């Protein structure tokens, strides 16, 4: 039954992301919708983690499901904070570097590969 909580929360989070992103489109080049969703997700996971990590069912629905569908950037923020709070600086730097630099490189590689397959 846990899968159902994650499934329902994820669907609800994805719909909320779609609504917020659609309302905040911009012609300035900065993706305000995505930025807003990611920052709001970070705030919510910080807030909810204090209350819900010891409540597995509610945590499955809200943290894993809803915030997972809303934005995985919130999980990145929480994990980064946990490493910082526990003074695991080596892992923090590795995680930040891999997530951001390698993540961006993989987006570029994936885009180039996708372009090759489409042309």
C-alpha positions as a printed NumPy array, in Angstrom:
array([[  0.   ,   0.   ,   0.   ],
       [  3.019,   2.307,   0.407],
       [  3.384,   2.519,  -3.359],
       [ -0.117,   4.009,  -3.563],
       [  0.832,   6.829,  -1.182],
       [  3.912,   7.645,  -3.275],
       [  1.9  ,   7.375,  -6.504],
       [ -0.896,   9.682,  -5.352],
       [  1.471,  12.203,  -3.793],
       [  3.661,  12.202,  -6.907],
       [  0.711,  12.808,  -9.205],
       [ -0.536,  15.66 ,  -7.051],
       [  2.954,  17.187,  -6.892],
       [  3.401,  16.973, -10.659],
       [  0.061,  18.709, -11.258],
       [  1.005,  21.457,  -8.786],
       [  4.341,  21.916, -10.584],
       [  2.552,  22.195, -13.919],
       [  0.109,  24.797, -12.564],
       [  2.779,  26.954, -10.903],
       [  5.188,  26.716, -13.84 ],
       [  2.396,  27.634, -16.246],
       [  1.455,  30.698, -14.232],
       [  5.014,  31.995, -14.048],
       [  6.211,  31.851, -17.634],
       [  8.575,  34.657, -18.529],
       [ 10.011,  36.24 , -21.61 ],
       [ 13.174,  37.314, -19.775],
       [ 15.07 ,  34.079, -20.329],
       [ 15.088,  33.151, -16.645],
       [ 12.809,  30.14 , -16.056],
       [ 10.825,  31.696, -13.203],
       [  8.361,  28.804, -12.988],
       [ 11.045,  26.166, -12.514],
       [ 13.032,  28.379, -10.15 ],
       [  9.944,  29.056,  -8.038],
       [  9.002,  25.379,  -7.878],
       [ 12.547,  24.334,  -6.954],
       [ 12.926,  26.971,  -4.247],
       [  9.447,  26.337,  -2.844],
       [ 10.198,  22.606,  -2.837],
       [ 13.414,  23.234,  -0.895],
       [ 11.532,  25.272,   1.695],
       [  8.783,  22.664,   1.998],
       [ 11.143,  19.702,   2.376],
       [ 13.064,  21.581,   5.053],
       [  9.854,  22.371,   6.899],
       [  8.239,  18.964,   6.47 ],
       [ 11.368,  16.965,   7.279],
       [ 11.315,  18.293,  10.824],
       [  7.836,  16.899,  11.393],
       [  7.444,  13.987,   9.021],
       [ 10.619,  11.908,   8.814],
       [  9.435,   9.95 ,  11.846],
       [  5.949,   9.46 ,  10.375],
       [  6.576,   6.986,   7.561],
       [  3.131,   6.968,   5.9  ],
       [  2.735,  10.737,   5.815],
       [  6.374,  11.093,   4.771],
       [  5.816,   8.698,   1.857],
       [  2.908,  10.788,   0.604],
       [  4.302,  14.282,   1.169],
       [  8.097,  14.029,   0.986],
       [  8.706,  11.115,  -1.384],
       [  5.488,  11.406,  -3.377],
       [  4.358,  15.029,  -3.49 ],
       [  7.759,  16.699,  -3.359],
       [  9.245,  14.008,  -5.614],
       [  6.618,  14.829,  -8.234],
       [  6.855,  18.548,  -7.525],
       [ 10.651,  18.782,  -7.65 ],
       [ 13.563,  16.478,  -6.921],
       [ 15.65 ,  19.581,  -6.34 ],
       [ 14.148,  19.681,  -2.853],
       [ 15.697,  16.286,  -2.084],
       [ 19.035,  17.578,  -3.333],
       [ 18.692,  20.567,  -0.994],
       [ 17.825,  18.421,   2.023],
       [ 20.644,  15.945,   1.427],
       [ 23.106,  18.79 ,   0.951],
       [ 21.922,  20.398,   4.203],
       [ 22.234,  17.09 ,   6.071],
       [ 25.86 ,  16.72 ,   4.941],
       [ 26.585,  20.321,   5.9  ],
       [ 24.886,  19.968,   9.294],
       [ 26.812,  16.784,  10.08 ],
       [ 30.096,  18.388,   8.952],
       [ 30.648,  15.846,   6.171],
       [ 32.419,  18.459,   4.061],
       [ 34.261,  16.017,   1.817],
       [ 31.015,  14.31 ,   0.791],
       [ 29.267,  17.664,   0.532],
       [ 31.804,  18.962,  -1.998],
       [ 31.767,  15.707,  -3.952],
       [ 27.956,  15.705,  -4.035],
       [ 27.725,  19.345,  -5.072],
       [ 30.351,  18.903,  -7.762],
       [ 28.942,  15.7  ,  -9.183],
       [ 25.352,  16.894,  -9.088],
       [ 25.992,  20.242, -10.711],
       [ 29.001,  19.811, -12.977],
       [ 28.495,  16.196, -14.031],
       [ 24.729,  16.743, -14.197],
       [ 25.179,  19.644, -16.606],
       [ 27.705,  17.701, -18.68 ],
       [ 25.265,  14.775, -18.932],
       [ 22.476,  17.113, -20.04 ],
       [ 24.765,  18.411, -22.795],
       [ 25.801,  14.889, -23.854],
       [ 22.2  ,  13.682, -23.784],
       [ 21.093,  16.67 , -25.842],
       [ 23.815,  16.087, -28.427],
       [ 22.99 ,  12.372, -28.626],
       [ 19.308,  13.132, -28.955],
       [ 20.048,  15.617, -31.73 ],
       [ 22.047,  12.937, -33.575],
       [ 19.182,  10.46 , -33.33 ],
       [ 16.604,  12.968, -34.539],
       [ 18.608,  14.232, -37.541]])
